[in-house]
């Protein structure tokens, strides 16, 4: 019995050595969004229609990337691509609002978003990449450089892996009066 004990220890040690690298190479992505799922933009004056309404910090995205590079993109999902979904009309004049009246801005301390400032919201079929691109794999970019896409966490490096999202809507005067909804998708994927 004593002669097989060293063999068991060697096998156990070999198993642990083989298991350890597997634990370190696990790849996962997750993010949490802190925000109300519904925002209200009330255009009740001509000034608001012409100048727009900006809401700061409508959403906070917290990225957790373990062992993998990542891409982050955003786009609108609607029944008719490029148009807001109609809940109810209040008049028969004008056109259905288009999604391009919405502008977004992604901010963090390190300014890692690839697009500085506000940009026009596109349909999810042709999304806007905040980090990375549709061409994969992207080159690895470390925190705190613009386009950071390497593994990391909003807990240890919030300056690179936490984004505050601001939204601006400027409808103008040609739209049909009514109540509309718009779904905005924030998508985090592995850069494969």
C-alpha positions in Angstrom: 0.0 0.0 0.0 2.8 2.4 0.8 4.4 1.9 -2.6 1.3 3.1 -4.4 0.9 6.3 -2.3 3.7 8.2 -4.0 2.2 7.2 -7.4 -1.2 8.6 -6.2 0.5 11.8 -5.1 2.3 12.1 -8.5 -1.0 11.6 -10.3 -2.8 14.1 -8.1 0.0 16.6 -8.6 -0.1 16.0 -12.4 -3.9 16.5 -12.4 -3.6 19.8 -10.5 -0.9 21.0 -12.9 -3.0 20.2 -15.9 -6.1 21.7 -14.3 -4.5 25.0 -13.3 -3.9 26.4 -16.8 -7.4 25.4 -17.8 -8.8 27.6 -15.0 -6.7 30.6 -16.2 -7.8 30.3 -19.8 -11.5 30.3 -19.2 -13.1 33.0 -21.3 -16.2 34.9 -20.4 -17.9 38.2 -21.0 -20.6 39.9 -19.1 -21.9 43.4 -18.5 -24.5 44.9 -16.3 -26.5 48.0 -17.1 -27.6 50.4 -14.4 -30.5 52.4 -15.7 -34.2 52.6 -15.9 -35.3 50.5 -18.9 -37.6 53.4 -20.0 -36.8 57.0 -20.6 -39.2 59.8 -21.2 -38.5 62.7 -23.5 -41.4 65.1 -23.4 -41.3 67.6 -26.3 -43.8 70.1 -25.1 -42.3 73.4 -26.5 -41.2 74.4 -29.9 -37.7 75.2 -28.4 -37.4 71.5 -27.3 -38.3 70.3 -30.8 -35.7 72.5 -32.5 -32.8 72.4 -30.0 -33.5 68.9 -28.6 -33.4 67.3 -25.2 -30.2 65.9 -23.7 -30.3 63.4 -20.8 -27.0 62.6 -19.1 -26.1 59.2 -17.7 -29.1 57.4 -19.0 -27.2 54.2 -18.7 -24.1 52.9 -17.0 -22.5 49.8 -18.7 -20.1 47.8 -16.5 -17.8 45.4 -18.6 -16.3 42.2 -17.2 -14.0 40.5 -19.7 -12.1 37.4 -18.5 -9.5 35.9 -20.8 -10.8 37.3 -24.0 -10.8 40.4 -26.2 -14.2 42.0 -26.8 -16.3 44.3 -28.9 -19.1 46.7 -27.8 -21.6 48.0 -30.3 -25.0 49.7 -30.2 -28.0 50.0 -32.6 -31.7 50.4 -32.7 -34.1 47.5 -33.1 -37.5 48.5 -34.5 -40.3 46.9 -36.6 -39.4 49.1 -39.6 -35.6 49.6 -39.7 -34.7 53.2 -39.3 -38.1 54.3 -37.9 -39.4 54.5 -34.4 -42.2 52.1 -33.4 -45.6 53.8 -33.3 -47.7 53.4 -30.1 -50.4 55.9 -31.1 -50.8 58.8 -33.5 -52.3 62.2 -32.3 -52.6 63.7 -35.8 -52.7 62.7 -39.5 -50.0 65.2 -40.6 -46.2 64.6 -40.8 -43.9 61.6 -41.0 -42.9 58.8 -38.5 -39.7 59.9 -36.7 -36.5 58.2 -37.8 -33.9 56.7 -35.5 -31.2 59.1 -36.7 -32.7 61.9 -34.6 -31.2 60.1 -31.6 -27.6 60.8 -30.7 -25.5 58.8 -28.1 -22.3 59.5 -26.3 -20.2 56.9 -24.5 -17.9 58.3 -21.8 -15.4 56.9 -19.2 -12.5 58.4 -17.3 -9.8 57.0 -19.7 -11.8 58.1 -22.8 -11.5 54.6 -24.4 -14.6 54.9 -26.7 -13.5 54.9 -30.3 -16.0 57.7 -31.1 -15.5 60.9 -29.1 -18.6 62.9 -28.5 -22.2 62.3 -29.8 -22.9 60.2 -32.8 -26.1 59.3 -34.7 -27.9 56.1 -33.7 -28.0 53.6 -36.5 -30.1 50.5 -37.0 -28.8 47.3 -35.4 -28.2 45.9 -38.9 -25.4 48.4 -39.3 -24.4 49.2 -35.7 -21.9 51.6 -34.4 -18.9 50.1 -32.8 -17.8 51.7 -29.5 -15.0 49.3 -29.0 -13.6 47.0 -31.7 -15.0 46.5 -35.2 -17.0 44.0 -37.4 -13.7 42.7 -38.7 -12.2 40.2 -36.3 -9.9 39.8 -34.6 -9.0 43.3 -33.8 -5.5 44.2 -32.5 -5.2 44.1 -28.7 -5.4 47.5 -27.1 -4.6 47.8 -23.4 -6.1 50.1 -20.8 -6.0 53.1 -20.8 -5.7 53.6 -24.6 -8.6 54.5 -26.8 -10.3 51.3 -28.1 -9.3 49.2 -25.0 -10.5 45.7 -25.8 -8.2 43.5 -23.7 -9.4 41.4 -20.7 -10.3 43.5 -17.7 -13.0 44.5 -15.2 -15.0 47.5 -14.2 -14.2 46.6 -10.6 -10.4 46.8 -10.9 -10.2 49.3 -13.8 -13.4 51.4 -13.9 -11.7 54.1 -15.9 -11.6 51.7 -18.9 -14.4 49.1 -18.4 -17.2 51.4 -17.2 -19.2 53.5 -19.6 -21.7 56.3 -18.9 -24.1 56.8 -21.8 -25.7 60.2 -22.6 -28.6 60.6 -25.0 -29.8 63.5 -27.1 -33.0 63.6 -29.2 -33.6 66.4 -31.7 -36.9 65.7 -33.6 -37.4 69.0 -35.5 -40.9 70.0 -36.7 -41.8 67.6 -39.5 -42.8 64.5 -37.5 -46.3 63.2 -37.0 -47.5 64.0 -33.5 -47.8 60.8 -31.4 -46.4 58.4 -28.9 -43.4 56.4 -30.0 -41.1 53.8 -28.6 -37.5 52.9 -29.5 -35.4 49.9 -28.4 -31.7 50.5 -28.2 -29.5 47.4 -28.0 -26.1 47.5 -26.3 -24.2 44.4 -27.5 -21.0 42.9 -25.9 -19.4 40.1 -27.8 -16.1 38.2 -27.9 -13.7 39.4 -30.6 -13.3 36.1 -32.4 
